[in-house]
Every structure is written in structure tokens, then in C-alpha cells.
Amino acid sequence: MILAGIGAGIAALAAGIGIGKIGGSAMDAIARQPEAASKIQTAMIISAALIEGVALFAVVVALIAK
């Protein structure tokens, strides 16, 4: 049970770090090319959603595999 909690925590932490890096990189890209903001934002949202999906899957697997 403890290992399931640790696994779920690591998955959530990794997802937070990944989304933070995506957001930071997107802000840098928008600052350099403001005219491409809508395309960058769309790609950022899709990437963040995919990371969230993988993180949710990892949390579920960690809690089921106890």
C-alpha cells in the first residue's frame, strides 16, 4: 500500500514538472515570436493534456497494482 502511494506521488510529481517545462518553454517561444502565439498555445495545451492522461493512467495503475 505504501509503495502504491509512492508510485502515485512520483507520477503526479513528474507530470507537474513536465507541464511546468512545457509552459515555460511556450512562454519563451511566445516572447520571441508573438505572432505565432495561437499555434504555440494550441500545441502546449495538447501536450499538457497528453501528459495529464499518462499521469492519470500511471496513478490508476499504481493504486490498482497494490
C-alpha positions as CSV (number, residue, x, y, z in Angstrom):
1,M,0.0,0.0,0.0
2,I,2.8,2.4,0.8
3,L,4.6,1.7,-2.5
4,A,1.3,2.4,-4.4
5,G,1.2,5.8,-2.7
6,I,4.8,6.5,-3.5
7,G,4.2,5.4,-7.1
8,A,1.2,7.7,-7.5
9,G,3.1,10.6,-5.9
10,I,6.0,10.2,-8.3
11,A,3.6,10.1,-11.2
12,A,1.9,13.3,-10.1
13,L,5.3,15.0,-9.4
14,A,6.7,14.0,-12.8
15,A,3.5,15.3,-14.5
16,G,3.8,18.6,-12.7
17,I,7.4,19.0,-13.7
18,G,6.6,18.1,-17.3
19,I,3.8,20.6,-17.6
20,G,5.9,23.2,-16.0
21,K,8.6,22.8,-18.6
22,I,6.1,22.9,-21.4
23,G,4.5,26.1,-20.0
24,G,7.9,27.8,-19.5
25,S,9.1,26.8,-23.0
26,A,5.9,28.0,-24.5
27,M,6.2,31.4,-22.8
28,D,9.7,31.7,-24.1
29,A,8.6,30.9,-27.6
30,I,5.7,33.3,-27.4
31,A,8.0,36.1,-26.1
32,R,10.3,35.5,-29.1
33,Q,7.5,35.2,-31.7
34,P,4.3,36.8,-30.6
35,E,2.7,36.4,-34.0
36,A,2.8,32.6,-33.5
37,A,1.1,32.7,-30.1
38,S,-2.0,30.8,-31.1
39,K,-0.2,27.9,-32.7
40,I,2.2,27.6,-29.8
41,Q,-0.7,27.8,-27.3
42,T,-2.5,25.0,-29.1
43,A,0.5,22.8,-29.2
44,M,1.1,23.5,-25.5
45,I,-2.4,22.6,-24.5
46,I,-2.4,19.3,-26.5
47,S,1.0,18.3,-24.9
48,A,-0.2,19.2,-21.4
49,A,-3.4,17.1,-22.0
50,L,-1.3,14.1,-23.1
51,I,0.9,14.4,-20.1
52,E,-2.1,14.6,-17.8
53,G,-3.6,11.5,-19.4
54,V,-0.4,9.5,-18.9
55,A,-0.1,10.7,-15.3
56,L,-3.7,9.7,-14.6
57,F,-3.1,6.3,-16.1
58,A,0.1,5.9,-14.0
59,V,-1.7,6.8,-10.8
60,V,-4.5,4.4,-11.5
61,V,-2.1,1.6,-12.3
62,A,-0.1,2.3,-9.1
63,L,-3.2,2.2,-7.0
64,I,-4.7,-0.9,-8.7
65,A,-1.4,-2.8,-8.5
66,K,-1.2,-2.7,-4.7
